[in-house]
Amino acid sequence: MRMDIKAGVVTLWVALLSLQLSAQDFVEVSDIAGIDHAFKVDLATFGGGAAVLDFDNDGWEDVFIAGGNAPDVLYRNNGDGTFTDTYASAGLDATILVHTQGACAADVNRDGYKDLLVTTMYFKDGRQLSPNYLFINNQDGTFRDATVQYGLDKFKSNSMGASFGDVNADGYVDLYVANYFSASPEGVSLFNDATITNTFAPAEDFFFINVSGRGFVEASDLYEIDHFGFGFEGTFTDLDNDQDLDILVANDFGRKATPNVALLNDYPNKSLPNRANNLALNFGMNAMGIAVGDYNFDGYMDYFVSNVGPSLFVINDGAGGFIEGSRYGLSVQLIRTEGYNGIPVSWGANFFDFDHDTDLDLFVANGALNPTIRPNHNFFFQQHNGFFREVGESKGLADPRIGRGSVVFDYDNDGDLDLLVVNQEPRDPAQELPDAKVLLYRNDASDGNWLKIKLEGVKVDNDGLGSRIEVVTDERLLIREIDGGSSHSSQSTTIAHFGLGSDEMVESVTVKWVGGNSQVIENIAANQMITIREEVQTLVGDDELQLKIFPTYFSDQMIIEYQLANDQPFDISVFDSQGRLIKILLKEDSSLSKIGFWQWDIVDPLVHGVYVVQLRSGKDIVSKKAIKLP
């Protein structure tokens, strides 16, 4: 009899627990899903991030999570609500030696599989600066370390967030890496406001142009990028709606060093000048991460930049600038807990429509500075009629751990976006906090209709990073921009997600591809994922053959930029001043894009003097002179 009573009590308790869980909008399912990881700090108070990527092309999105001083993990999605860590067999062993920070993913070499970029600070043994690591997908569930092959081994800093995007619209993704500091004094055992701003040197960021999928060249000088700052995140995004990619940079300690930076792309010219002052984006703050979304359905992207204290929400005014938008409910929310009332320390941030009511809501990952350990619970802002209300506790998201990066993706392929938050271990033990671990939240809130759209680039990169998708419903224009890296040292899904409310049909979908092409499809049924392949018109001979070289006085390296008039065989060669052929640098039967880059690394002895670089396409020839320095 006692056994029956106990069994009945247990059954009732389980039933009540199940009812309670089913009533929550977000259900934390990390243990059920097999996710067991936490970011481990060394001296740093920051990190880490995660990147969403379907690395095995099975239709279920996987996730890489940086570990800091702990091992990284690569969770393969099993397609049944669970994940398996495949890091040990995936060929990512090089990151064992370094303190990793974040990651982003893209198809760097256009072979149809996503590759992985992992940002780092330093080697664990001796704390020497480390390069960021590029892993090329082997198409069999494994990767190979291509850091040296692609030229990234020469560039070392204390790197944080990174983003992929095609800045020159040549079909190959370029790379921006935000660097935090370039040098620090010996013997510093704690990173904080005083030690960083008084004794650390701010860093130059890295900007790499992808050379036809075969390597990267650092092109900051070529594109006139020259700022120093405590960079946390650099995000490719179209700030001015001209269908080329600009870069928004979130800088820490902006009031004491460099404020946030907005690099406005002057495509097709090779220039990325800082226009933050002109755009009213030059905020001096402790910027940590960036969320991108069209909050007010006007066709322009708006931005949330996380901070220590009041975060920044800026709305594109459609007239070449931005206005501050805290009056819409995203102003600072005080952390109120037993024993501590204070400002939040905010990091990762993500706009997404969690409940399919068509408007964008916002998740913000909070986490106390480390080792100043205090409960600093996460925020969730639900939007209604243009105003936001913080409802994290009622949605099951007000976790008090030390939050850092965050990403959204539909891990269970049920049509809504789920949420993953990277938490770090406290540097000093903290009894008032739950055990540190990455948290996966299953979205159980949505009951409206939805549409997911995956892009397949032909002229642009394979995932259409930075391209915009416009969905027209009966009442609204909904816009998404494909993420190449955002939040805090992280990257969310590259599959665009739209909540449609009660609409069962979409009137039209317009894709505005990076570089200027657009295409429209009409009358799309809701509650499905569709793939849109880029339509490319045949190249016509309305452009002149162009050739540029940098620098014209060279020593061991030259960057060659070319523009073709037609899609036909071409070659690039180097001759000496007497007209004798020195080397054929590039010979191709056709070109993916009219615009291309090539990097000539000069390894063979070359005497001082005048040389001629020649581009030949059909019967057309263009040449440029350059001088080899002694």
Secondary structure by P-SEA (a helix, b strand, c coil): caaaaaaaaaaaaaaaaaaaaaacccccccccccbbbbbbbcccccccbbbbbccccccbbbbbbbbcccbbbbbcccccccccccccccccccccccccccccccccccccbbbbbbbbcccccccccccbbbbbbcccccccccccccccccccccccbbbbbbcccccbbbbbbbbccccccccccccccccccccbbbbbbbbbbbcccccccccccccccccccccccccccccccccbbbbbbbbccccccccbbbbccccccccccccccccccccccccccccccccccccbbbbbbbcccbbbbbbccccccccccccccccccccccccccccccccbbbbcccccccbbbbbbbbbccccccccbbbbbbbbcccbbbbcccccccccccccccccccccccccbbbbbbbbbcccccccccccbbbbbbbbccccccbbbbbbbbcccccccccbbbbbbcccbbbbbccccccccccccccbbbbbbcccccccccccccccbbbbbbccccccbbbbbccccccccccccbbbbbcccccccbbbbbbcccccccccccccccccccccccccccccccccbbbbbbccccccbbbbbbbbbccccccbbbbbbcc
